[in-house]
Amino acid sequence: MFDKNRSNVVLSPPPPHPELTLNLYFFFFFFFKFLRLKITEVSLPPRRGLPCLNSSSRPCFGAVPVTVGGTAAGEPCLFPFLFLGKEYPACTADGQPDGRLWCATTDDYDRDKRWGFCESELRHRAVEAEEMYQRALTIINSTSRRSQRRKEYERLVKVADMGHSKAMERVAYAMLFGDYLAQNITQAKDMLEKLALDGSPKAQMALGFLYAAGLGVTSSQAKALVYYTFGALGGNLVAHMILGYRYWSGIGVMQSCESALTHYRVVADHVASDMSLAAGRAVQRVRLLDEVDHPGAASGTLEEDLLQYYQLLAEKGDVQAQIGLGQLHLHGGRGVEINHERAFRYFSQAAKLGNTHAMAFLGKMYTDGSDAVPQNNETALQYFRRAAELGDPVGQSGLGMAYLYGRGIPVNYELALSYLEKAAEQGWVDAQVQLGTMYYNGVGVQQDYKQALQYFSLASQTGHILAFYNLAQMHASGTGIMRSCPTAVELLKNVCEQGRWSDRFMEAYRSFREGDLDASVAQYLVLAEQGYEVAQSNVAFILDQSELFHENETYPRALLHWTRAAAQGYVVARIKLGDYHFYGYGTDVDYETAMMHYRLASEQQHSAQALFNLGYMYEKGLGVKQDVHLAKRFYDMAAESSPDAQVPAFLATSNLWLVNSVQYLQELDVKELLSGVDLDQLLGPEWDLCLMTVFALLLGTIIAYRQSRRQAAIRLAQRGVPDQPQAENQPQ
């Protein structure tokens, strides 16, 4: 599917009960790790080399008599040599706080000061590889140009060839997902297997993903679970998140809310600690199905010309444009990367025009500090005061937190509470979260869990991640509210989905827009493993619309992801499940199951499509007893649910009436009916002449109308006006 020759990918349906073989995988994993360790111990030859002395004067081996660094790089060591009056017959670590071995290249270091490190060639290559890795990483993190990043990743390939583990991880991931390097799953798998044997949690997680998705290997949910587990034990947060989702949904394991809570809590703790109180991550999740129906609208990204238009307005002094662009560059999102320098410039322009929001955001930037704006509590306090005095909630919140934490001003809980309450009353969500924290911890106020719950709930209505996190903690522990593991897990799942790994959504979308479906599907697949519903539906959509797999593999895989997306409440996925069972895509034709999914979709969101499909199945008697009255009822409900369904529903209802009329006439004995009717008595003795007269009048009217139209056309042509096409010649 993903390699260019398309021959290295094996996809097979996952086993239904992998937990039966899970213990065997754990046993063999530990056995081979132990066996590999023992083989390494007995097969290594004794290390030989020139003797060296460490600080305890015990001999060691492996040094070479060529120096690295120091004042005599590349020169050979000279033994013995004098150092501080003491004679050294070999390399030593004396005088080196980091314990590295060194030697002199003359017989007297005290006199000549010529020295260097006694490094082995392997150590020298490791130092060189680390320096190359750090240089490449610095450039990658400092630029947003994809061409420059591709160039640095090509350099990382050379560093990975030198055995640098971090470079190998980055290169393997780049090859796996087609990020900045050509996608090569086979080569990525080989590299990941080497790293996993050395204990890399990141590599173990990636191998788990390969076995779960069946990419480059035969699908095995048991092996995937083993690798995910070891990755999580090593501290890999993505592995924890995947396990949390699997235990929550019962995928390959027994469903367990408590186990899901344990894994999600580990990830949520890191996400919450990385997130400032003021701002969350701008996570863009483009739903491909909506993007196809409404290009550009679903992605939420700003087109370049529209962005330039706002920039032009801002330069002309439009305060709203300045504030909007400032916030966009401060937090990122809608296709705009974070740029604190530009954010500071736009806020400064708006602040000079007297905008209080801009003043407050400048205060926030000085409070947080960045490369563009140095941290300065005094300057931040000045901006917060100016904004708060004019009633700005952002300024009031900033000033309240300054009093609460003593930022450039003595701690004053009373004033902190006053300013934060004023900001919260105006709907500023950060103030609501901070007030909830104060009541939860009893800082500056009497501890009150119900008040804390109220403020956290209020802030969560606007999607504040820290509010979700704090609510989850209260539901998980039963603090101030009855304990609810399911509620806590759902809240923590929302927090986890705001992590830095969500940036892959835009990479996957970019690959999709560029036509690289292989890379796009790989990236959406790993996000789907993490439990992102949008990623699951996007994977199913791409498989549904493309030929990345053979037909007997495509539909089962798409069905799997439609099922997972539907389980998370996506109504379109639920309708798709109905379609798959109706037509037999990836499963047997099952009208009753199809009707069940359509009914669930209609009840869940009153979907017009689902209601229409139910009407059709009642009309045809598919999976249910035929009932034209119920069919019409569902058609009418579909028309009421959506304006887009009114025309199809009208046509379906008209067809229903027509078919019923024909059936009625077919069942009616017309001959017997006519024999009982006396037309002479009903219409009079001359009824046939009257009927002929009516037909003649109708025919004459039609002929006269056509002649008048033809004469009008001739007159128009004589005046030089082009004749209009006749109605019967117009395209239908």
Secondary structure, DSSP 8 states (H G I E B T S, - for coil): --STTS-S-------S-THHHHHHHHHHHHHHHHHHHHHHHHH------EEEE-TT--EEEEE-SB-BSTTSTT-B--SSEEETTEEESSBB-TT-TT---EEESSSBHHHH--EEE---HHHHHHHHHHHHHHHHHHHHHH---HHHHHHHHHHHHHHHHTT-HHHHHHHHHHHHHTSSS---HHHHHHHHHHHHHTT-HHHHHHHHHHHHHTSSS---HHHHHHHHHHHHHTT-HHHHHHHHHHHHHTSSS---HHHHHHHHHHHHHHHHHHS-SS---------HHHHHHSTTTTT----HHHHHHHHHHHHTT-HHHHHHHHHHHHH-BTTB---HHHHHHHHHHHHHTT-HHHHHHHHHHHHH--SSS---HHHHHHHHHHHHHTT-HHHHHHHHHHHHHTSSS---HHHHHHHHHHHHHTT-HHHHHHHHHHHHHTSSS---HHHHHHHHHHHHTTT-HHHHHHHHHHHHHTSSS---HHHHHHHHHHHHTTSGGGGHHHHHHHHHHTT-HHHHHHHHHHHHHTT-HHHHHHHHHHHHHS-SS-HHHHHHHHHHHHHHHHHTT-HHHHHHHHHHHHHTSSS---HHHHHHHHHHHHHHH--HHHHHHHHHHHHHTSSS---HHHHHHHHHHHHHH-GGGHHHHHHHHHHHHHHHHHHHHHHS-HHHHHHT--HHHHH-TTHHHHHHHHHHHHHHHHHHHHHHHHHHHHHHHHTT------GGGS--
